[in-house]
Amino acid sequence: MQRQKISGREVFLEFHRVGDYIKVSAIDVASNVEVSIVGSPRTTQQQLTRIAVRKLEYVLEKQRRHTGPRFQSVNRILHRRQTAT
């Protein structure tokens, strides 16, 4: 497992050879969000890293948008329901 600072974020990267492909997992240290991709073994580690980090940034941005002001009232209602039971 590699630990790198990419785009101001600390990210763990794992590379696993599985048959005819390589699986790359990228984990954001601050939020514990994990994504994975698969690629050809002929692709460089640098290219696989870039793709995995871009996917991680996409998922983090998507989560951030769904927790913004527009969704706060829905999140409050859901939280109240969970704590009431």
N, C-alpha and C positions, 0 to 999 in steps of 0.2 A: 504494500500500500504506500502510495506517495502522498505527501502533504505539500501543497503548493499554494502560493498566494497569487490569485488570478483576478484581475479587474477589481482589486481591493478586497476580495473575499478570500477567506481561507477555505480550500477545497481538498478533500481526500479523493484520490483517484486510484482505482483498482483495475488491473488488466488481467483477464483470464483467457487463455487459449482454450476454446471448446470446439473440438473437431476442426472443421474447415473455416471457422470464424473466430474473431476476438470479441469478447464482451468487455465493455468499459463501463464502470460505475463511477459516478461523480456524486460526492456527498458534500453539501454545504455545512460547514462546521457550526455556524451560528444557529441555523434553523433545523438542522438534522434532516433536511429534505434530500432525497436520493433519486437520481435518475440513472438509466442505463441505456446504452446503445450497443449495437453489434456492427462489426465491420470486417472487411477483408484483412487477412494477415499481410497482404501486400501494401496496405495503407500504412503510412508512417505513424509512429506514436504521437508525434506532434499534431498531425491532422486529426487523429482519433480524439486526442485531448481537446482540441478546439471545438469539435462537433459536440462532445459530451458537455463541455462547459456552456456552449450556446444553448443547448437543451435545458440545462440546469437554470440558466438565467431566464429562459422563457417560462419555465414552470414557476420560478420564484416571482416573476412579474405577474403572472396569471393569478397566483395566490394573493399577491398584494392588492390587485384590482378587486378581488372578491372579498376583501376584508376592509375596503375603503368605506367612506361615509354612506354610500348608497346601500351597503349591505349591513351596516351596523344595527339598524332596527331589527332586521331579520335575525341576526346573531344574538341580540338581546332576548328576543322572544324564545329562541331555541334554548338559550342558556337558562331562562326562567323555567321552562318546561322540564329541563333536566334536573334542576335543583329542587323542583317541587315534588318530584317523585322519590 
